[in-house]
Structures are given as C-alpha cells and as structure tokens.
C-alpha cells in the first residue's frame, strides 16, 4: 500500500464517550511495536446502555453521540469539526470545559463533549468533517488556537503538519468492540492525523 493509499484509507469516521458508558479497549490483536505510535478512537451512540460504533455506521438525523479517544503514548491531541454548511472549523479539544489537558498521558481516555453533554446530528444534508491529531510534541499550528479557524486557514495548517511530519508507515486496525486503532511510525516528530466524516444515512 502506498503512503497516499494509507492516508486515504482513514477518510471518514465518527465520535463517542461517557464515564459510566465507557468501555475499556479489548486486547489488541496487532499491538504497536516500539517503533510505532498508537491512537485509538470510537463513537458512542446514546442508544440503550450506549452503543459503540465506528465511521462505517449509518447515522441518522437526531442521533446523539460522543467522541472518545485514547493515545498509546504521551500525546498532545487536537480535535476539530466543521459542519456540512459551515465555513469554519471549531476546536472541540482541548476545551476549557474538559478537565483533561494536553499533554495526555499514555492510555488516558478523553470523552468529547465533556460532562453530561452529547452532540446531536441535525437534519442538514452533508457530512460532519472531523480532524483528529495526536503528536508526541506540541503542534505549533494548533497551539494557542481557541474557538474557530476559517476553513482555508485550518486546512492550510493541517496540510503543513501532514507535509512536514507525516510518518513513513501507517496502518489501521478495527477490533470487534468497534474501536479503531491507528498506528504510525515514530520517525520525525511523531504525528498521527486522522480525517473523519460522519454522514447521515
């Protein structure tokens, strides 16, 4: 698989979380090697006792969900979203409403949004566009960013990170509990960038 194919393979994902509903990650069948970084994510739907899904789920207008993620290394994590008809990205994490701050400890889980809140999909057509970044060091392009970034400026900054810090190796593993695990080489500054799309069915 080429580097381009590997990155295109992660286009499109979703969201999850909650202390009471959070489920521990199952034993990984493809553990990260000493030369790899790992980032796990999942989406929690507010259905019954909580249903974990990944980006392949057919979402519907009115679905309530959370995003949860867990780095396998001490990491600076950034999560942003742009709605289907929005001109700017909103920074969802780090967030003043969420107690956990960067850098996150290895194995630590963060649930977005925090507290008892959930995101709700509206009836607008199109997709929610999320970008999840985890790095071994602060990502200058997103440090000090608070609130929103205009779409073109945000994409410019992400492109710089991908150009300058993209790992040479990348792989993706989906486990039976609907967690998605991303693995990337540790060369350079050690960065994982995942672009995600939540589409309404």
MOFEN-V689753 format. One line per field, one symbol per residue. ss: DSSP state (H for helix, E for strand, L for the rest). burial: I if it has 24 or more other C-alpha atoms within 12 Angstrom, else O. A space follows every 50 residues. Layout:
ss: ???
burial: ???
//
This chain:
ss: LLHHHHHHLLLLLLLLLLLLLLLLLLLLLLLLLLLEEEEEEEEEELLLLL EEELLLLLELLLLEEEEEEEELLLEEEEEEEELLLLLEEEEEELLLLLLL LLLELLLLEEEELLLLLLEELLLLLLEEEEEEEEELLLLLLLLLLLLEEE HHHHHHHHHHHHHHHELLLEEEEELLLLLEEEEEELLLLLEEEEEEEEEE L
burial: OOOOOOIOOIIIIIIIIIOOOIIIIOOOOOOIOOOIIIIIIIIIIIOOOO IIIIIIIOIOOOIIIIIIIIIIIIIIIIIIIIIOOOOOIIIIIIIOOOOI OIIIOIOIIIIIIIOOOIIIIOOOOOIIIIIIIIIIIOIOIIOOIOOIIO IOOIIOIIOOIIOOIIIIIIIIIIOOIIIIIIIIIIOOIIIIIIIIIIII O
//
